[in-house]
């Protein structure tokens, strides 16, 4: 992997969208990529923690907009009263508008993947391609077929939200990795520090009345799409992530063995290699189509 030449503080920016402070990192140059972060202890699991291990390689070719979801990191505080994932999607769309970005590759993992799917549905004009993974389909009708519910990691997360003790935090984080060595004192301290710095974010989460899922499976996503998930995910069963394939018209899937819920942290080299291959291919196809005057349609080319 390319060494990361980008600093967290040096790339940090905040813009106000619809009255909400939206924090993000603007890294690299080229075709824009919008990056949504993974689920974790709120507000400590930030977009930077999720994506920093792949940014060195990704930002060498693309402009990366790495955005904190509502009440994570430094986005908010905001009381969410709407359907699951919609607020994060709409704030990101407004952010792209303020940055003058007409369209972007939209990439998310974990809850960020669910948000990315909602973004692609609600803002197709802004979506160049879609990458999801380690994600629940954001629809109330979807249920686990084989895996128990709620999943191990979800149960650990709920326990931490109820009682934020060091032991509960450690158990929560351990459920997110296949290799427990990733849950070290440095990561725990970082997440605890961010939470201490933003107590109003946790209060906003506790005051929120939203997050009920809304019916979404009647609308397929038509842009080129990629799924990247870990086989050993104990938060989102693999069967659930693969269910996205039924709702993506042009999709492929990559499953990483020996990897848990956060592949961008646990297997960053493998994750970014598949992501770059996909993004390069999509951009090459779009460039060829623009030059020829043809549009790629369902089942072939349409003039």
N, C-alpha and C positions, 0 to 999 in steps of 0.2 A: 504494500500500500504506500502511496505517496505520503511523505511526512506532512503533517498539518501545519501550514504556514499562517493560519488565521487565528487571531485571538478572540476569546469570548467577549471581552469588554470593547475591543476595537471594532467589532462588527455589530455591536448591539445598537438597536434603534427602537423608538416607540413613536407611533402615530395614533391619533385619536380617530376611531371609526364609529360613527353613530353614538358618540358620547362615551365610548369605551376605549381606554388605553390599550392598544394592541402592541405587544412587544415581539420583536423579531430580530433575526440576524440576516444581514444582506452580504453575501459572500460570493466572490468570483464574478465572472462575466460570461456572456454568451446567451443562448436560449434559456429563458427562465424555467426554474423548477421550484414549485411550491411544496414544502416539506412539512407535513403534520406529524406531531410527536406521539409517542406511545403512552399508554395508561400507566399509572403508578401512584405513589403516595402524593396526594395534593397538599400544598401546591409545589412540592419539591421536585417532582419528575418533570424536568423542563425539556423544551425542544433541543437545547444545546446538548444535554446529557444523551438524548436519544440519537442524535445525528453526528456528533463531533468526530466519532471514529471513522466516518466515511467521507467527511467534508473535504479532506485533503485531495482525494481522488476526484470527487464529484465536482468540486468548485474549480478544478483545473480546466474543465471543459464547459461548465454551465454556470449561470447566475443562480445561486441558491437563496431562496427566501424561506428561512427557517423560522416558523411562527409558533409562539406559545398559544395553546388553546385557552379558552376562558377559564380563569381562576387557577391556571397553572403558571408557574414561573412569575413573570411580571405582567401578564395580560389580565386586566381587571383591576379591582374586584368588580364583579357584575352578578346580579341575581338573575338566574336563568329560569324563565317560566315557560319556555317553549318545548317542542319535541326534541328528542335526543339528536345531538350532532348538528342541528340546524344553525344554532347561534355561532358556533365555531366556523362553519362553512360560510355563512353570510359575512362575518367579520373579515375572513380571509379574502372574500371577493371584493369587499370594500377596500381592503388594503391594496390589492393589486390595482384597483382603479386609481387610488391616490399615487401609486408608484408609476402610473402610466404604462402598465403591463397589459397588453391586449389578450394574451393567452399564455398558458404555462403547462408544462408537464406537472401533473398533480400526484404526489407521492405521500402515502401515509402508512404507518404500521400501528398495530394494536388499535386503540380507540381512534388514533389518527387515520387509520385505514377506513374505518367506518365513516369518519368525517369526510375523507376524500371521496368515497362513493357518493355520499349525499351531495357534495360539491359538484361532482360530475353530472349528477341528475339535475340539480337546480341551476347550475351555471355552465351549460354545455358550450356556450360561446367562448368561455374562458379556458376550456379544458382541451389541451393538446393531446394528452394521453393520460392513462390512469394506472397507478401502481398501488396495490393494497397487500395486506398480509397480516397474519396473527390477529384477525379481526372478526368480530361478530357481524353478521348481516344485520343492518339496521331496520329490522321489520319484526313486529310482534308475533307474526305467525310462524317464525322459524324456531324450531326446537331441536335439541340434540337427539340424534337417533341412537347412538351407542354410548356416548360418554355420559357420566352422571352430571346432574345440574342441581344447584350451581357448582361450577367447576372448582377445583382445589384452589387455584389462584384467586378466583372471585371470592370464595369464602374467606381467604386470608386478607384480602383487601377490605372486605366488610368488617372483619374483626379489628383491623387497624383503624378504620374510620370511627368505630364505636369507642375504642380505647387506644389512644395513640401512645403506646409504651414502646420502649426500645426493643423488647422481645417481639412484639407484634409487628413492628417495622421490619425487623430482620426476617421473620417468617414470611411476611408478604414479599419481600425482595427475593428470598430464596425460591419461592414458587415460580418466579419469572425466568429462572435460568436453569439450564440442564447441568452446567458446571458451577457448583456452589462457590468456587474460588472468586467469581466475579463480584460476590457480595462481600466486599472487604470494608475495613474501617473507613477508608477514604470516601467510598461511595455513600455509606451511611451518614457520615458527617456532612457531606455536601448536601444531601437531601434534607437533613435536619436543619442545616444552616439556612437554606432557602425558605423552609417553612417558618423558621423563627423571624425571618425578615418580612414575611407577608401574612401576618395573622388575620388581616381583614379578608384575605382570599378564602381561607377556610370558613370564616363566618358567612361569606357570600354563598359558598357551596351548601352550607347547612341551612341557609335561608331560601335556597332555590327550590322551586316546586316543579320544575320541568324534568326532563330525561325520560319520559314515557316515549317509547318508539311509535312511529306512525307507519301506516302501510306504504311501502315503497317498491314492492317487487313487480308492480304492473308496468314499470318503465325500465327497459333495459338500457345499459350504457353502450354506446356504439363506437366510441373511440378505441384505438388499440390499447389493450390492457394486459397487465402482468400481475400475477400473484406470487409473492415470496414469503414462505412461512417455515418455521422450524418444526421438525417432526416431533420433537419432545416437548411441545407446548402444553403446559398444565393450566393455562389460563383460558385459552380458546382452543377447543379440540380441532384437530386437523380436518375432521369431517365438516365442521362448521365453516372454516375458511374456504374449503373447496366448494362449498355451496355457492360461492360467488360466481363460479363458472357458468351456472345456469342463467345468470343475469348480466353477463358480459358478452356481447356479440362477437368480439374479436379478441380472444384471450389465450394466454398460456400460463402454466403454473410451474414453479420451481419449489421443491421441498428440500430443505437443508437438514441432513441427518446430524445428530449430536448437537442440536440447537433448540433452545427453549423459546420463550415468548418474545424476547427482544433480540432478534438476529443482528440488528445494526450494532449492538454492543458485544454479543457473544461470538458472532461470526462475521465481522465487518468486511474482511477481504472477500469472502465468498459472496456476501450480499451485494457489495458494490460492483463486483465484476458482472453479475447478472443484470443489475440495474443499468450499468453503463452500456452493456451490449444491447439491451432493449431500447434505451433512449436514443442511441446512435442509429439503430435500425429505423425507428419511427421518423426521426428527423431526415434521414436519407430518403425514405419513401415520400415524405411530404415535399422535399426539395425536388425530387424527380417528377412528382405529380404537378407541382407548380410550373416547372419548366415546360412540361408537355401540354399543359392546359387541360389535363384530365384529373378527375376526382375519383378517389378510391371509394367504391360503393359496395353494397351488400352483394356478394356473389361475383364481383369482377369490377370492371371499369365502367364509369358512366361519363359521357361527355357533357 
